[in-house]
Amino acid sequence: MKEILIKIRNSILRFFYKVIFKPIFFQVDPEKVHDKMIKFGHFLGTGSFTKSLTALFFSYRNKKLEQKILGIKFNNPLGLAAGFDKNAEMTEILPRTGFGFGEIGSITGEQCKGNPKPRLWRLKKSKGLVVYYGLKNEGCEKIANKLEGKKLSVPIGISIAKTNSKKTVKLEAGIKDYVKAFKTIKNIGDFAVINISCPNTFGGTPFTQKEDLEKLLTETGKIKYEKPVFIKLPPDLTKKQIDETIKVTDRHIIDGFVCTNLTKDRENKTISRKIHEKNIPEVGGVSGKPIEELADETIKYIYKKTKGKYTIIGCGGIFSAEDAYKKIRLGASLIQQISGMIFEGPQLMSEINQGLVKLLEKDGFNNISEAVGIDNQF
Ligand SMILES: Cc1cc2nc3c(=O)[nH]c(=O)nc-3n(C[C@H](O)[C@H](O)[C@H](O)COP(=O)(O)O)c2cc1C
């Protein structure tokens, strides 16, 4: 009965989002909508009444979705990906919105205003976004202060990157910036993600090169950090580059990969083949459906190649329970999204989780962990 009521609730919310809210939001500048949503989410997290009301509309629990991964308990496998809650404004409300975990940031050594506006665009037909924020964030110290000592009711990952500035382009300066951020976030959150794949910063993505990554991980490895550490990869690496990356991470204490970040590739077949979006900006990286296949391929390759040694967080183009399940069956233990929620509505988290339970039951699994990598055995 409870399952049926939640299904009805979600269908009503989906209808209102598609018919009323989305057409209005999609008329407004995307960054303005993003900022308003963060403010609204922050407000909802400030009182117990607003928190309970949010949970009534959006939450979903089922034992089949619970897992313990790297010592951390997750109520469900779906997280909010990095880049939405850049400054840790939504950690109070996140658990009530249906998410099982969140990732804040990316946070950098120094405060950063980001790239000049405009810096966020919708690709309405291809169901993606072009993102050119350039790591706008309040800086590691301010954000760490906000979260220090705070008891969070879902696991929170802290994504770190190097400050988007001419000053961090040189290798040593870039590493120093990562190290500063890493040291500062040591006491907050449940895991760290080293983001080496932001496509929108001064100096590009040097740490996707094996020599530079080796130097970076040598320095971050000197910091006493006892929680899990992930590396966030771009979707555009060749198999050779992935192999080289794994060789480097094998030499360090790295627990997993987030697969993947945004694509820089404007020849991406989903954008160029099926979709004829007008005026795609030259700058920025693309999220959503255009990267789904690339992310799936990356998950598949790494899971098989490393025989499941690394925990994988799958990310890119998850718009339904089926999309999420595919990533899990390829080897992702956890999944994340942003674009899906923007295109489909805030009930999507609950829809995905409820849909996952149905898919698990159909396939005879008692728990989500039994499905991880089932289509990609080594
Ligand atoms: C508005 C926006 C901002 C983002 N900023 C970051 C960021 O700061 N750090 C990061 O690691 N990824 C960032 N990303 C990438 C997402 O975390 C995610 O990898 C990507 O959007 C693919 O997921 P999706 O298709 O569900 O959106 C951003 C994505 C979006 C849409």
The ligand as an ORCA input file, in Angstrom:
! r2SCAN-3c Opt
* xyz 0 1
  C      25.923     22.955    -12.969
  C      26.973     21.922    -12.831
  C      28.125     22.198    -12.109
  C      29.110     21.226    -11.956
  N      30.214     21.500    -11.213
  C      31.066     20.485    -10.896
  C      32.110     20.674     -9.951
  O      32.286     21.748     -9.386
  N      32.915     19.614     -9.661
  C      32.743     18.379    -10.245
  O      33.478     17.443     -9.931
  N      31.757     18.186    -11.149
  C      30.915     19.181    -11.475
  N      29.891     18.966    -12.356
  C      29.767     17.651    -12.992
  C      28.767     16.771    -12.265
  O      29.219     16.484    -10.967
  C      28.535     15.461    -13.012
  O      29.749     14.758    -13.088
  C      27.999     15.678    -14.414
  O      27.069     16.737    -14.460
  C      27.323     14.415    -14.949
  O      26.166     14.110    -14.226
  P      24.688     14.465    -14.786
  O      24.647     14.005    -16.207
  O      23.759     13.738    -13.893
  O      24.535     15.945    -14.673
  C      28.933     19.950    -12.562
  C      27.781     19.683    -13.301
  C      26.804     20.644    -13.430
  C      25.576     20.309    -14.236
*
